[in-house]
């Protein structure tokens, strides 16, 4: 069984998409995994047999100088300057929410020649049976998917990890809605081609089955099975958050920080430590810089994250209470939660109950949940001052992970689904 996985970023175990793909496709016996991706950065995994790259910088050079696009990355080197420039551009775009760049990027993909002989040769050489693609919030991966389907007639499998289709969003920007309606058309086309549609949450399954009139399946990240050992606590409690603080999550982290600040006035009881690669705006810095109460650590290598999470006393998951942010993430289920469950630590989750991640933790009683600003301060105090409660919810989190995210069970079901398509 030959599977081509399409990703926007490189398949690297040091970024979120690469880490998730490795979790899904590792140990998929009897299969050859290939990757097509669209950035300048270097891949880093031991899963893929071949990797093909089409970057936007290649497309821009093609437009102005007709240089060829697309390459087998194993036969080429990487330019650090190109990678740094691209990373800076993407970082500034996220930080300043430059929506005009969305359209410029699509124009580059429309004008640049990526339908090359090199790509067609690669697709036929690997002889793919299945194309697996996470559904991204931009047009061009869907255009590439359509082209691949026409060239190979491979079966299409989609993975919906965010809401890139519904109109339950909030924005006053005409550019946002213009782009959103175009995205909906492309998502519909891809769904129509797909034989299997995986979703990240039950909320998403319910809505997407109704919208697309097609069955959807649940697909979670898996974890290793191991015994719950309990844990020893740090003298000063470590509250640890790892991940993306955009979509208003930084505001909720600031609420937790202010609650800790009050508790720390008499003695240094606890500290919130935030590890994130999210570009920091001035507002974020003003909200999160709180003397010794909040410690901002920035990005760390992916290999360090399990060690950091395992050393925490309380693992933090947050979502924003603001309407715009809530609508943006209401179907999403952070893969970070699965990592949290694996470590058997007490989880403190703050956010609206109608967001998929909070809803999941609540229904599985896998975390101490707060669903408002005032509730967050009250529950924070309760969890900080009650070691028995922390131990109780550490075990509940571990049990939830073992029950719902058994990697062996998930991979076996996933493999059987794909094998059925081929057979």
MARLOLUM-984022 format. One record per residue: residue in three letters; x, y, z of N, C-alpha, C in turn. Coordinates in steps of 0.001 Angstrom, whole numbers, plus 500000, padded with zeros to 6 digits. Last residue first. Example, Ala and Ser with C-alpha at 12.3 -4.5 7.8 and 13.67 -1.06 7.14 Angstrom:
# MARLOLUM-984022
SER512850497750507080513670498940507140512900500030507870ALA513190494310507800512300495500507800513200496700507800
END
This chain:
# MARLOLUM-984022
UNK491935497370498794491438496055498401490124496154497643UNK492125500087499397492999499507498373492441498182497864UNK490250500371501441490160501204500227490934500564499082UNK491196498610503383489898498342502746489738499139501451UNK493477499969504211493629498699503490492343498317502764UNK492318502094505604493085502349504385493233501085503545UNK491068500736507749490298501650506885491000501836505539UNK493269499449508896492185498649508299491333499484507361UNK494710501653509887495300500794508857494201499982508131UNK492880502572511848493297503448510750493841502617509581UNK492837500399513582491593500831512941491900501678511707UNK495533500411514343494957499220513719493677499578512968UNK495803502925515514496547502625514294495988501389513576UNK494085502649517760493847503700516760494540503362515450UNK495313500519519150493926500397518686493648501401517565UNK497835501635519691497723500370518969496334500208518365UNK497238503917521221497841504050519894497694502784519058UNK494459504813522908495381503680522772495939503659521345UNK492692506767523739493789507125522832494856506044522748UNK490743506121525640490317506728524363491429506904523332UNK492049504843527859490782504344527319490522504831525890UNK494333506294528434494456504857528170493203504309527490UNK493201508853528876494158508625527792494269507161527415UNK491637508345531147490999508821529906491917508569528709UNK493626507682533002492623506679532627491935507052531312UNK494961510178533199495665509000532715494678507933532230UNK492949511751534336493503512102533017494182510890532402UNK492634510446536794491506510502535854491990510828534443UNK495120510923537956494741509548537627493578509510536646UNK494934513680538240496051513111537485495699511692537049UNK492802513959539919492605514293538505493791513880537634UNK493973513051542347492741512430541824492584512692540334UNK496081514851542662496371513437542451495167512706541863UNK494627517195543090495576517101541969495882515646541642UNK493267516568545433492503516812544203493402516697542978UNK495402516438547190494598515229546956493786515357545670UNK496332519088547303497150518060546629496380516766546350UNK494987522032547148494469520695547442495267519615546700UNK495645524552546333495697524282547773495285522855548142UNK495274524546543575496595524871544115496713524404545563UNK492558524053543284493501523058542789494913523274543349UNK491417526361544417491064525036544926492118523999544541UNK492425528400542790492737528386544220492516526992544809UNK491194527619540390492650527694540482493095527616541943UNK488506527939540928489021526584540714490544526548540828UNK488454530789541159488000529930542252488586528513542130UNK489357531623538647490090532040539856489752531120541020UNK487387530463537008488794530119536823489607530450538069UNK485055531715537745485183530286538017486647529858537926UNK485547534223536656485461534067538110485643532612538528UNK485552533550533869486686534219534511486691533975536015UNK484325530174533234484177531632533252485390532226533957UNK484676527463533512483989527935532305483662529429532333UNK487069525056534356486494526360534703485915526963533434UNK487727521731535436487226522635534384486712523938534995UNK490145519372535770489400520365536547489028521466535566UNK489693516509533618490377517740534020489504518511534996UNK488152514426532805489595514231532722490387515468533154UNK485481513725532334485931514059533689487445513898533811UNK484546513500529822485375512389530287485894512605531706UNK483203515909529559482434514663529444483216513452529950UNK485416517717529833484293517722530778483560516377530755UNK486989517164527621487557516996528960486469516941530030UNK485114517820525561485695516480525677486214516225527098UNK484643520564526011483532519608526051484057518178526255UNK487153521574525466486627521677526835485490520679527025UNK487303520964522707488329520478523635487834520492525079UNK484993522216521511485191520765521479486185520256522521UNK483054524539523335484230524323522484484638522861522618UNK481108524975525204480669524559523869481812524514522851UNK482266525958527528481903524544527508481503524058526120UNK485148528080527317483700527877527176483365526405526957UNK487863527497529719487297527899528438485807527633528381UNK490526525794531131489688526986531257489184527384529879UNK491736523033532901491260523542531609490294524699531835UNK494317521371534284493406522478534589493022523125533268UNK495198518066534996494962519068533943493976520104534454UNK497698516210536575496445516960536747496342518020535657UNK499151513644534510499261514826535370497883515476535500UNK499756511565532682499127511297533965499349512410534968UNK500776511754530137501712511933531251501084511681532619UNK498666511527528353499660510450528401500534510537529646UNK497318513923528510496701512724529090497728511602529268UNK499066515611527061498815515836528487498293514566529156UNK498783514571524483500091514519525147499931514689526654UNK496116515269524081496480513855524088497843513671524765UNK496364518051524078495580517406525128495929515925525234UNK497744518590521732498434518799523007497702518096524150UNK495972518489519728496760517272519940497557517365521244UNK492833519986520346494285520137520330494984518804520577UNK490264520057518310490692519282519471492206519252519450UNK487775522327517055489145521822517118489396521055518418UNK485370523598516906485417522204516461486778521549516689UNK485936526187517870484903525391518546484895523927518115UNK487686528147517062488269526879517553487213525895518059UNK486159530310516139487292529853515341487754528453515756UNK484386530856518167483870530296516925484987529708516069UNK486199531947520023485457530729520347484928530060519088UNK487043534305518805488009533229519058487302531896519292UNK484594535731518751485360535489517520486308534298517693UNK483841535831521535483016535178520520483811534811519272UNK486107535008524166485644535982523171484945535254522026UNK487254533122525741485814533326525935485241534321524921UNK489720530750524532489241532114524754487727532150524948UNK491118528004526372490478528555525178489929529929525545UNK493810526020527710492915527178527728492306527426526357UNK495359523812529930494760523959528602493761525110528673UNK498215522950531821497173523946531539496692523844530094UNK499110520676534322499181521025532900497968521873532537UNK500902520752537287499583520950536689499793521357535235UNK503528520070537544502596519633538592501161519715538081UNK505891518874535061504867519822535555504081519209536714UNK507513517040533938508039517714535136507021518676535743UNK506215516308531651506323515306532717506813515911534031UNK506565518543530056505219518196530527505271517230531700UNK509354518336529611508781519525530262507406519204530844UNK509470515914528248510213516066529502509643517223530309UNK507940516473525918507506515434526860508192515547528226UNK509603518655524796508248518877525307507776517777526259UNK511999518038523606512036518499525001510647518581525626UNK511471517427521000511947516330521856511956516719523330UNK510925519905519873509811518993520151510214517871521094UNK512727522658521335512665521491520443511553520527520866UNK510738525597522126511771524620522474511675523449521497UNK509892529068522123509860527756521471511012526880521953UNK509231530750525290509391530688523841509351529268523323UNK508841531155528003510012530384527590510210530311526078UNK507818533255530513507688532995529079508977532344528572UNK506305532878533516507626532761532894507432532375531430UNK504499534661535889504465534001534579505869534031533984UNK505576535613538342504385534758538331504262533983537027UNK507517537460538556507950536075538692506777535097538621UNK506076539794536442507183539556537368507604538078537364UNK504347539213534021503935539399535417505058538985536354UNK503401539522530891504609539793531671504213540165533093UNK500968539276529601501574538072530170502855538320530967UNK500075541716528592499163540906529399499878539807530167UNK502242542679527124501718543481528233500849542643529170UNK502458540635525192503547540872526144503051541649527362UNK500044540983523793500345539721524472501403539924525553UNK500397543563522740499309543284523685499563542009524478UNK502536543159520965502717544055522114501649543801523186UNK502745539622520146502408541018519864502627541847521134UNK504855536924519427504262537746520491504003539176520012UNK504226534008517576504839535347517582504107536262518559UNK504307530872519226503456531935518685504178533279518714UNK505583528852520427506250529384519238505447530527518621UNK505848528475524001505073528700522781505945529237521654UNK505404527711527246506288527379526127505480527527524845UNK505079529183530337504472529079529009505547528828527955UNK504355528594533646505449528588532673504858528283531297UNK503337529987536599502851529560535289503989529709534281UNK503970528917539910504394529726538762503817529124537486UNK503182529132543451503161528496542130503597529477541052UNK503854530417545890503220529093545882503410528391544543UNK505626532437547565505697531990546172505183530553546070UNK503364534172549780504520533301549535504457532787548097UNK501683536430549510502186536033550830503411535128550717UNK501286536598546735501626537805547503502221537453548862UNK500392534485545247501831534555545508502244535758546354UNK497708534949544808498092533878545738499559533976546140UNK497864536992542890497241537252544193497673536212545222UNK499059535571540797499729536746541342499189537090542733UNK497173533694540071498394533248540746499106534405541432UNK495337535410538796494932534638539973496139534160540768UNK496891536322536689496446537294537699495989536593538977UNK497234533896535277498382534607535823497977535585536912UNK494630533356534446495286532431535374496467533116536051UNK494384535541532710493454535400533840494072534484534906UNK496345534923530818496533536117531648495607536087532867UNK495167532763529574496382532532530356496661533716531283UNK493186534176528249492795533255529312493997532898530182UNK494753535556526403493905536309527334493501535436528519UNK495928533553524897496797534345525771495989535155526789UNK493882532668523281494272531838524430495141532613525413UNK493158534035520986492718534573522281493125533745523481UNK494482532852518874493027532647518999492545533016520401UNK497679531810520327496834532693519513495368532313519705UNK499374530107521584498618531023522453497796532034521650UNK500187526717521185499798527950520505498983528849521443UNK502252525161523755501460525235522522501164526643522065UNK501963524329527096502803524167525904501905524271524670UNK502033525374530402501264525414529154502249525257528017UNK502176524375533773502849524428532467501841524434531335UNK502896525208536962501757525137536048502324525358534656UNK504614523922539566504808524341538182503516524116537404UNK504924524901542954504153524215541921504404524812540541UNK507839524487544631506965525536544091506247524936542891UNK508602521811544881508372522627546082507518523844545747UNK506868519468542776507909520458543012507560521289544241UNK505765516119543666505544517507543261506753518382543550UNK505715512891542164506158513767543260506097515201542767UNK502971510777541145504098511667540874504455512455542126UNK501642507726539671501574508865540593502749509787540291UNK501821505858537685502777505737538788502587506798539861UNK500047503837535539500005505105536272500866504961537517UNK501717502130532824501089502155534145501076503570534718UNK500866502529529312501786502319530424501048502474531744UNK500718502778525847500073502230527035501115501986528118UNK501149505813523972501659504527524438500889504080525683UNK498479507301522046499536507338523059499964505917523421UNK497314509008519009497400507909519965498541508075520948UNK494901511387517828496301511030518031496356509944519114UNK491802510297516339492587510947517379494061510573517236UNK489129510545514304490532510141514290491299510979515312UNK485899509463513355486725510142514344488154509629514261UNK484413509922510102484950509077511162485838509899512094UNK481344510569508330482669510983508791483106510072509936UNK479236510232505425479677509787506758481084510281507070UNK477691513097503896478605511956503796479007511530505206UNK476555515620503730475716514435503411476595513198503148UNK477833517878504532478339517221503325477506516031502873UNK476392518740506821476727519686505743477081518980504438UNK476150516472508428474939517178508011475222518076506808UNK478810515890508819477953514879508198476672515516507673UNK479594518235510142480078517973508788479267516885508086UNK478319518109512670478042519222511746478453518899510314UNK479309515659513765477869515950513705477561517009512659UNK482127516027513608481457514932512894479981515234512699UNK482490518186515374482777518352513944482106517255513120UNK481861516959517787481104518151517362481276518338515850UNK483860515066517943482482514611517703481580515764517281UNK486896515872516120486021515920517298484618515462516926UNK488291515560513771489077515611515001488212515596516256UNK487433513275511095487254514514511845487976514412513181UNK487938511987507798488172511899509237487959513270509867UNK486361510698505135486572511988505789486728511740507289UNK487074508713502321486969508783503783487218510214504233UNK486999509471499673486299508244500055486106508190501568UNK486693512672498116487215511809499173486342510584499418UNK485508514391496337486468513414495805486824512344496829UNK484010515959498091483305515178497062484217514094496482UNK486021517225499454485165516274500170484428515370499183UNK486965518917497430487832517873497975487029516802498704UNK484735520572497038485264519775495921486132518617496435UNK484524521765499591483431520929499060483919520015497939UNK486894523246499628486714522154500593485623521201500111UNK486337525113497617487431524160497441487313522980498406UNK484177526500498744484023525832497445485096524773497247UNK485351527525501074484240526575501170484048525799499865UNK487146529385499992487648528187500675486568527115500777UNK485390531350499098486207530622498133486733529321498730UNK484424532197501569483483531605500599484237530832499506UNK486820533224502683486110532112503321485158531420502340UNK487479535413501103488362534249501113487637533013501656UNK485329537060501741485599536732500340486453535463500266UNK485687537302504490484518536567503981484674536192502510UNK488123538768504620487976537489505314486847536680504682UNK487500541068503203488514540160502665488405538780503305UNK485692542352504909485200541809503628486181540818503011UNK485715541915508377486562542134507203485939541538505942UNK484502541325510687483967542488509974484724542744508663UNK483707538029511767484689538976511242483964540122510540UNK483197534860512954482913536271513234484051537127512683UNK481399531874511934482624532627512200482248534086512426UNK479893529666510696479790530102512098481116530720512524UNK480039528546508265479912530010508290479741530540509706UNK482457525848507828481187526432508269481223527960508224UNK485210525203506987484050525169506093482848525981506586UNK487268524596508622487591525370507423486412525414506455UNK487919523910511709486723524250510940487114525175509787UNK490454521316511791489914522639512162488660522888511337UNK490946518835510811491411519101512175490947520462512683UNK490002516413508743489538517747509137489934517990510595UNK491535514657506358491540514763507818491195516205508193UNK490675512485503622490847513820504206490795513749505727UNK491753510511501013491364510479502429491675511849503022UNK491182509173497810491443510378498612490908510188500030UNK492831506859495668491753507130496621492153508325497493UNK494127507907492450494286507316493787493066507648494641UNK494346508870489865493098508205490251493224507453491583UNK496492510337488878496732508992489432495465508189489694UNK495751512811487816496935512130487289497016510663487705UNK493527513612489270493407513481487818494565512671487226UNK494669513738491826493565512810491572493413512552490073UNK496453515833491444496964514492491743495898513435491470UNK494661517970491075495586517594490010496110516167490206UNK493437518034493604492618517794492402493496517325491239UNK495669518721495192494970517441495398494142517068494171UNK496183521295494272497182520243494060496532518870494199UNK493888522529495215494161522530493771495172521428493423UNK494219522213497938493068521564497302493250521501495775UNK496425523840498420496560522387498596495416521606497948UNK495290526483497746496226525798496842496442524317497149UNK493505527683499646493012527043498425494011526067497807UNK493435527076503210493852527847502040493519527033500801UNK493365525598505643492538526787505454493018527675504338UNK493410522027504905494020523296505297493096524469504974UNK492931518880505953492231519952505243492729521296505769UNK495497516480505386494774517322506334494134518477505566UNK495342513823503110495621515243503268494817515853504417UNK496518511062501372495999511506502673496356512978502839UNK495909509032498698496411510362499059495714510771500364UNK496790505731497723495976506614498575496685507949498748UNK498515504565495933497168504011496047496232504991496754UNK501119505653493718500326505791494948498935505163494831UNK503765505402492412502620504504492181501650504491493370UNK506113506699492247505792506122493562504520505272493520UNK505979507457489533507082506614490007506747505953491351UNK503862509173489318503755507860488674504834506898489165UNK504824511360490798503543510742491152503415509342490554UNK507206512021489378507263511570490779505988510818491164UNK506170512887486934507058511721486969507103511131488387UNK504796515136487818504047514033487191504880512746487216UNK506955516701488751505895516280489665505140515082489100UNK508393517024486358509048516429487535508008515912488524UNK506663518372484705506998516987484359507630516267485552UNK504427520366486808505613520113486000505768518629485661UNK502641522436487900502209521195487233503297520754486251UNK503498524860488727503843523732489605503412522390488989UNK504216527880487680503974526569487070504438525458488010UNK502435530677489065503624529834488982503284528458488413UNK499823531625489243500705532098488158501947531231487985UNK498643530379491426497938530375490139498864530728488977UNK500451530854493459500183529461493078499443529370491746UNK500269533653493536501557533022493250501340531583492782UNK497621533902494357498010534400493030499332533782492594UNK497769532945496945496978532185495966497336532601494539UNK499347535021498049499851533638498014499098532806496985UNK497591537146497826498860537196497094499439535784496966UNK495596536325499595495274536439498162496547536468497311UNK497009536424502008496295535202501608496078535198500096UNK497838539042502237498840538048501865498207536716501480UNK495613540296503224495939540518501816496962539494501326UNK495679539780505933494803538960505084495090539136503596UNK497742539674508347497769540328507033496971539508506018UNK498140539582511218496894539167510565496737539824509192UNK500489540002512521499746541202512123498449540895511374UNK501329537376513038501375538381514094500485539571513781UNK501163536080510575500342535629511707500218536720512768UNK503034537611509117501656537473508635500724537060509761UNK505365537198510560504792538550510501503340538516510047UNK505689534429510032505568534915511404504920536299511443UNK506028534353507277504874533674507877504619534184509296UNK508442535854507106507238536290506409505987535672507027UNK510214534257508618509941535645509027508650536142508396UNK510265531935507068509767531868508444509399533259508948UNK511466532905504725510107532379504681509481532362506079UNK514010533570505699513147534595505093511688534156505092UNK514937531038506556514785532132507526513857533219506988UNK515027529627504126514181529134505214513895530261506209UNK516948531131502745515584530995502214514611530582503318UNK519189530693504378518662532061504195517226532034503684UNK519704527935504133519252528481505419518650529875505300UNK518786525846501626519384527164501804518854527780503110UNK519592522404501353518649523448501755519398524744502026UNK520207520110498575520535520740499855519527521844500138UNK518912517047497085519210518478497119519576518938498527UNK517809514581496991518911514830496051519384516281496108UNK515692514568498662516850513766499044518048514016498148UNK513655516043497494514537516731498447515744515891498846UNK512881516490494280513048515393495226514074515864496251UNK511044519462493510512279518688493561512159517547494566UNK509615522339492016509454520960492461510755520196492433UNK510142524321489050509669524141490423509577522653490735UNK512623526028487028511703524915487318511316524846488791UNK512429529493486164513181528383486741512216527278487138UNK511338531797485057510987530497484460511862529349484962UNK511576534158486319512745533709485541512554532327484913UNK509159534825487519510003535903487000511173535414486145UNK507925532381488170507136533448487541508047534459486846UNK509971530993489462509443530484488199508680531571487436UNK510258532418491796511379532423490834510906531947489464UNK507774531716492908508060533126492606509204533225491602UNK508115528946493246507076529448492347507329530901491950UNK510140528849495169510369528259493839509374528820492828UNK508741530007497254509906530712496717510297530154495348UNK506882528054497797506414529310497201507571530132496646UNK507940524721496859507863525867497779507400527115497039UNK507490521453496814507177522596495949507021523783496885UNK509173518357497224508936519709497717508568520660496586UNK508822515018498251508865515958497127508432517328497631UNK510323512142499574509698513439499875509893514364498678UNK510079508625500348510466509724499462509732510990499881UNK509524507325502774510479506721501840510979507765500857UNK509060508581506058508845508716504615509947508051503787UNK509933508216508716508737507529508222508719507465506697UNK511638509702510206512137508408509725510994507547509188UNK512144513228509642511380512088510146511988510806509602UNK512232516270508736513010515489509691512120514393510266UNK512662518674506030511939517620506747512862516905507741UNK513319522192506070513851520833505888513011519814506659UNK511413524784504357512098524172505490512418522700505252UNK509853525853502392511291525746502114512032524955503188UNK506689524076501714507519525109502341508991524881502017UNK504932521993500953504929523264500237505718524395500908UNK505182518383500151504953519547501030505323520846500325UNK504480515004500092504564516193499240504271517389500127UNK505752511816500930505293513135501381505505514195500298UNK504952508339501509505628509397500754505021510736501165UNK505271505120502801504747506462503029505602507470502268UNK504222501912502217505274502869501904504667504267501985UNK503277499177504352502963500416503634504234501202503339UNK503617497102506061503220496773504703502888497989503866UNK502555498817509023503270497723508362502713497442506964UNK503062501529510367501976501117509476502538500036508542UNK504839502723512177504513501292512322503309500857511485UNK503418505972511884504506505108512337503991503671512501UNK501217507530511260501739506643510217502910505771510671UNK500451509088513521499456508304512779500082507222511913UNK502832510275514391502020509510515342501025508604514617UNK503564511662512098504401510550512567503610509655513512UNK501530513586512100501612512616511002502473511409511390UNK502188515008514466500902514305514360500942513251513261UNK504682516068513790504554515209514967503282514374514903UNK503980517670511615504875516544511425504776515542512564UNK502355519581512876501781518728511826502660517498511602UNK504192520739514768502958520073515197502411519119514140UNK507715520008514429506548520884514319505275520059514532UNK509675518110514719509809519318515534508677520313515323UNK509441516134512916508961515820514261509070517005515203UNK508271517281509824509361517275510798508776516986512166UNK507398517697506891507101516630507838508310516513508760UNK506933521203506334507698519975506174507262518961507234UNK503543522424505808504891522503506366505631521199506097UNK501411521090504400501892522424504020503317522618504510UNK501310517741503090501371518679504217501823520045503711UNK500034514703501999500259516106501629500249516959502896UNK501218511499501557500680512427502557501040513848502140UNK500565508659499759501151510000499652500450510913500652UNK501163505265500111500369506398500589501160507687500423UNK500814502038498942501597503265498815500724504483499133UNK500856498805500000500000500000500000500891501245500000
END
